[in-house]
Amino acid sequence: MCGLLVDPTSRWQNGDLDGGDYAMAAHANSLTDRVTAAARAGTVGRWDMPARDLRVLLNGLASLGYDPQVLIESSGLGAIDLNDPDARVSCESAGGLIANVQRTRFTPNLALEIAQLTPIGSYPLLDYLVLTSDTVGSGVRMLGQYLRLLGNPVNIEIRDMDEVIRVEMGSSSAPFSVEYSASLLVLHFRREAAGPFAAAGVSFRHQPDDVAGFERALGCPVHGSAPWNGVTLTREAWNLSLRRGDPVLRQVLETQASDTLSRRPARTGIALDVQRALATRMTGGDMGIAAIARHLATSARTLQRRLAAEGVSFQELVDEARKEAAGRYLGESALAISEVAYLVGYSEPAPFHRAFKRWYGVTPDVFRQKRR
């Protein structure tokens, strides 16, 4: 989610709040000065977000009694296809939508309220990758890698403080984004951990609307006007196993792996074994030669030597696996191009685009348009 620029106190400034709302609005995070400063610095609208993420927000707002269609039209977003996996929305536009929400009817702790209404599966690929990790810690690391690939300004940095682990969220991110991201992290891991999960604390650089409301919802101390944004976890919570071993999704991945193998050039011997191993690891698995060698009960050096004897290199097989999977995901799924890049092992979009053009002679978006 991008750093949304929001002014939740605008209804008070317009004289639309009653006495009770006045007290809450006076305590709310006023971003007016920050929005103005960002505009002067030319940073407003620099970030964008997937249109499908905006749809998740709209679903939550609908549950809170807002009219999504009215919000879309009043924010100038009517021309955007929220079902297009590659459509993007500027953070300026998304921030304007949230500002319209608060002008229409001020909701304290709006980001927290939406997070509580956001079920697991709302972000299908991300939720799957994170929640099928082995532990809370590995899930948080997966989340950080994914957000970096998508260019999300809520970058996650993990700091081991001996007794606790701090999951820091970019200091330049706007309050709404940080509140939403931190709330989702705590709420979802609390639901999915194999044992009792609780955060040691949540910290915000700004002052939330209602700190006590956050503490009740998240079950941990919440600190406003702190020197950093993010979530503090004990080592015990960090090492908790996650309980979601989803057999249905695993079967889907195994079926996709078999389908991928059936489309590749026929190979024999150790090269075929490597192909099979790579196909089953294409969704977030370790595709390094050391990991594949361990899987095949051999050493990396021996594996390289045996592949050379068959006239193929390990890197050629990896390239083949990525090419086939990338083409299939773009042609047959609703995944965004950036998500496909992540799935086939690229940590940044640019190298994926270059590789894809080398494989297919066209860019990923042109390839998808032709398939459609």
C-alpha positions in Angstrom: 0.0 0.0 0.0 1.4 3.4 -0.9 2.0 6.3 1.4 -1.5 7.8 1.3 -1.6 11.6 1.8 -4.6 12.3 4.0 -6.0 15.2 5.9 -8.5 13.6 8.4 -9.2 16.9 10.2 -10.7 18.6 7.2 -14.3 18.3 8.4 -13.4 20.1 11.7 -11.8 22.8 9.7 -14.9 23.2 7.6 -17.1 23.4 10.8 -18.9 20.1 10.1 -18.1 18.3 13.4 -20.1 18.2 16.6 -18.5 18.6 20.1 -17.6 15.0 20.5 -16.1 14.7 17.0 -14.3 18.0 17.6 -12.3 16.4 20.5 -11.4 13.4 18.3 -10.5 15.5 15.3 -8.3 17.8 17.4 -6.4 14.6 18.5 -6.2 13.2 14.9 -3.1 13.1 12.7 -3.2 16.4 10.8 -1.3 15.9 7.6 -2.2 19.3 6.0 1.3 20.7 6.5 2.9 17.5 5.3 0.8 17.4 2.2 1.6 21.0 1.3 5.3 20.4 1.9 5.2 17.2 -0.3 3.5 19.1 -3.1 6.1 21.9 -3.0 8.9 19.3 -3.0 7.3 17.6 -6.0 6.9 14.2 -4.2 3.1 14.0 -4.3 2.0 11.4 -6.8 5.5 9.9 -7.0 4.3 6.6 -5.7 1.5 4.5 -7.1 -0.3 1.3 -6.0 -2.0 -1.6 -7.8 -5.7 -0.8 -8.6 -6.7 -4.1 -7.0 -5.3 -2.9 -3.7 -7.6 0.1 -3.9 -10.5 -2.3 -4.4 -9.6 -4.0 -1.0 -9.8 -0.5 0.6 -13.2 0.1 -1.0 -14.5 -3.2 0.2 -13.6 -2.2 3.8 -15.1 1.2 3.4 -18.3 -0.3 2.1 -18.5 -2.4 5.2 -18.1 0.8 7.2 -21.2 2.2 5.4 -19.5 4.4 2.8 -20.6 4.3 -0.9 -17.6 3.1 -3.0 -19.1 4.3 -6.3 -19.6 7.8 -4.9 -16.1 7.8 -3.5 -14.6 6.7 -6.9 -16.4 9.3 -8.8 -15.7 12.1 -6.4 -12.0 11.2 -6.5 -11.8 11.1 -10.3 -11.0 7.4 -10.4 -14.0 6.3 -12.5 -11.9 5.5 -15.6 -9.7 2.9 -13.8 -10.4 -0.8 -14.1 -10.0 -2.1 -10.6 -10.0 -5.7 -11.9 -7.0 -5.1 -14.2 -4.0 -6.8 -12.5 -1.6 -4.3 -14.1 -3.6 -1.1 -13.6 -2.0 1.4 -11.2 -3.4 4.3 -9.1 -1.3 7.2 -8.0 -1.0 7.6 -4.3 -2.1 11.2 -4.7 -5.5 9.9 -6.1 -5.8 7.2 -3.4 -5.0 9.8 -0.7 -7.6 12.1 -2.2 -10.2 9.2 -1.9 -9.3 8.7 1.8 -9.5 12.4 2.4 -13.0 12.4 0.8 -14.0 9.6 3.2 -13.0 11.6 6.2 -14.7 14.7 4.9 -17.9 12.7 4.3 -17.9 11.2 7.8 -14.9 11.3 10.1 -14.0 7.8 11.3 -11.3 7.6 14.1 -8.6 5.1 13.5 -9.8 4.6 9.9 -6.8 2.5 8.8 -7.3 0.1 11.8 -11.0 -0.2 11.1 -10.4 -1.2 7.5 -7.6 -3.6 8.5 -10.0 -5.4 10.9 -12.4 -5.8 8.0 -9.7 -7.1 5.6 -9.9 -10.9 5.5 -6.9 -13.1 4.8 -6.9 -13.7 1.0 -7.7 -10.1 0.1 -4.1 -9.9 -1.3 -4.1 -13.4 -2.8 -0.5 -13.9 -3.7 1.0 -11.9 -0.9 -1.1 -13.6 1.7 -0.3 -17.0 0.4 3.5 -16.4 0.3 3.6 -14.9 3.7 1.2 -17.2 5.6 2.6 -20.4 4.1 6.1 -19.6 5.4 7.5 -21.8 8.1 7.5 -19.1 10.9 6.3 -15.6 11.7 9.9 -14.4 11.1 10.2 -16.0 7.7 6.8 -14.6 6.8 7.8 -11.1 7.8 11.0 -11.4 5.7 8.9 -12.6 2.7 6.6 -9.6 3.2 9.6 -7.2 3.1 11.0 -8.8 -0.1 7.6 -8.5 -1.8 7.0 -4.9 -0.8 10.5 -3.9 -2.1 9.8 -5.5 -5.5 6.5 -3.6 -5.9 8.3 -0.3 -5.0 6.0 0.1 -2.0 7.2 3.1 0.2 6.3 1.2 3.4 9.7 -0.6 3.2 10.3 -3.1 6.0 13.6 -3.2 7.7 14.2 -6.0 10.3 16.5 -5.0 13.3 17.6 -7.7 15.7 17.8 -6.0 19.1 18.9 -9.1 21.0 15.9 -9.4 23.3 13.3 -8.3 20.6 13.1 -7.9 16.9 11.9 -4.6 15.5 10.0 -4.6 12.2 10.5 -1.0 11.1 8.3 0.6 8.5 9.7 3.4 6.4 9.9 6.7 8.4 8.8 8.7 5.3 5.6 6.7 4.9 2.3 8.5 5.7 0.4 7.6 8.8 -2.5 5.9 7.1 -0.2 3.4 5.3 1.8 2.7 8.4 -1.3 2.2 10.6 -2.9 -0.1 8.0 0.3 -2.2 7.4 1.1 -2.6 11.1 -2.5 -3.5 12.0 -2.7 -6.1 9.2 0.7 -7.6 10.3 -0.4 -8.0 13.9 -4.0 -9.2 13.2 -3.1 -11.7 10.5 -0.2 -13.3 12.4 -2.4 -13.5 15.5 -4.9 -15.5 13.5 -2.4 -17.8 11.7 0.4 -18.5 14.2 0.4 -22.1 15.6 0.7 -20.7 19.2 -0.4 -17.6 21.0 0.9 -14.7 19.1 1.1 -11.1 20.5 3.2 -8.2 19.5 5.4 -6.7 22.2 4.4 -3.2 21.0 3.5 -1.0 18.0 5.1 2.4 17.4 4.0 5.3 15.3 6.0 8.5 14.6 2.7 10.4 14.5 0.0 10.4 17.2 -2.9 8.1 16.3 -6.5 9.3 16.6 -7.3 6.9 19.5 -4.3 5.1 21.1 -6.6 3.1 23.5 -8.6 1.9 20.5 -5.5 0.6 18.9 -4.4 -1.2 22.0 -7.7 -2.9 22.5 -7.7 -4.1 18.8 -4.1 -5.2 18.6 -3.7 -6.5 22.2 -0.4 -4.7 22.8 1.0 -1.4 23.9 0.8 1.3 21.2 3.2 4.3 21.3 2.5 7.5 19.5 5.0 10.2 18.7 7.7 7.5 18.8 11.1 7.8 17.0 10.2 5.1 14.5 7.3 3.3 12.8 6.6 -0.4 13.1 6.0 -3.5 15.3 8.1 -5.0 18.0 8.1 -8.8 18.4 9.6 -11.0 21.1 11.9 -13.7 19.9 9.3 -16.2 21.0 6.7 -14.6 18.7 9.2 -14.3 15.9 10.0 -18.0 16.0 6.3 -19.2 16.2 5.3 -21.7 13.5 2.6 -20.8 11.1 -0.2 -23.3 10.9 -1.4 -22.9 7.3 -0.1 -25.9 5.4 -2.7 -25.5 2.6 -3.0 -28.8 0.8 -5.3 -27.4 -1.9 -2.8 -24.7 -2.8 0.1 -27.1 -2.6 -1.7 -29.4 -5.0 -2.3 -26.5 -7.4 1.4 -25.6 -7.4 2.4 -29.2 -8.0 -0.1 -29.4 -10.9 1.4 -26.2 -12.3 4.9 -27.7 -12.0 3.9 -30.8 -13.9 2.3 -28.7 -16.6 5.4 -26.6 -16.9 7.6 -29.7 -17.3 5.3 -31.0 -20.0 6.0 -27.9 -22.1 9.7 -27.8 -21.9 12.3 -29.4 -24.2 12.7 -33.1 -23.4 15.7 -33.8 -21.2 17.1 -36.9 -19.6 19.4 -37.8 -16.8 20.4 -35.3 -14.1 19.1 -32.4 -16.2 15.6 -33.8 -16.0 16.0 -34.2 -12.2 17.0 -30.6 -12.0 14.1 -29.5 -14.1 11.7 -31.2 -11.8 13.3 -29.7 -8.7 13.2 -26.2 -10.2 9.5 -26.6 -11.3 8.4 -27.4 -7.7 10.3 -24.4 -6.3 9.1 -21.8 -8.8 6.7 -20.2 -6.3 9.0 -18.7 -3.6 11.3 -21.6 -3.2 15.1 -21.5 -3.2 16.3 -22.0 -6.7 20.0 -21.7 -6.0 22.3 -24.5 -7.1 23.3 -25.3 -3.5 19.6 -25.9 -2.6 18.9 -28.0 -5.7 22.1 -30.1 -5.1 21.0 -30.8 -1.5 17.5 -31.8 -2.8 19.2 -34.3 -5.2 21.6 -35.5 -2.4 24.7 -34.3 -4.1 27.1 -31.4 -4.0 27.0 -28.3 -6.1 30.3 -29.1 -7.7 29.3 -32.6 -8.6 26.0 -31.4 -10.0 27.7 -28.8 -12.2 30.1 -31.5 -13.5 27.3 -34.0 -14.3 25.3 -31.3 -16.1 28.3 -30.2 -18.1 28.7 -33.9 -19.2 25.1 -33.7 -20.5 25.9 -30.5 -22.4 23.8 -28.1 -20.3 24.5 -25.6 -17.5 22.6 -25.1 -14.3 21.9 -21.5 -15.3 20.4 -22.6 -18.6 17.9 -24.8 -16.8 17.0 -22.0 -14.4 16.5 -19.6 -17.3 14.3 -22.2 -19.1 12.2 -22.7 -15.9 11.7 -18.9 -15.4 10.9 -18.4 -19.1 8.2 -21.1 -19.1 6.7 -20.1 -15.8 6.7 -16.4 -16.6 4.9 -17.0 -20.0 2.3 -19.2 -18.3 1.6 -16.9 -15.4 1.2 -13.9 -17.7 -1.0 -15.8 -20.2 -3.2 -17.7 -17.9 -3.4 -15.9 -14.5 -4.7 -12.7 -13.1 -1.3 -11.9 -11.4 0.2 -8.5 -12.0 3.4 -8.3 -14.0 5.3 -7.3 -10.8 3.9 -10.4 -9.0 5.0 -12.6 -11.8 8.5 -11.2 -11.6 8.6 -12.0 -7.9 7.3 -15.5 -8.4 10.0 -16.4 -11.0 12.8 -15.2 -8.8 13.5 -11.6 -9.6 14.1 -9.1 -6.8 13.6 -6.1 -9.1 11.2 -5.4 -12.0 13.8 -4.0 -14.5 15.9 -7.3 -14.8 12.7 -9.3 -15.2 11.6 -7.0 -18.1 15.0 -7.3 -19.8 15.0 -11.1 -19.4 11.4 -11.4 -20.6 12.1 -9.4 -23.8 15.1 -11.7 -24.4 12.9 -14.8 -24.0 9.9 -13.7 -26.0 11.0 -10.7 -28.1 8.3 -8.5 -26.5 7.7 -6.8 -23.2 5.5 -8.5 -20.6 2.6 -6.1 -21.1 2.6 -6.6 -24.9 2.8 -10.4 -24.4 -0.2 -10.3 -22.1 -2.2 -8.1 -24.5 -1.5 -10.5 -27.3 -2.6 -13.5 -25.2 -5.8 -11.8 -24.3 
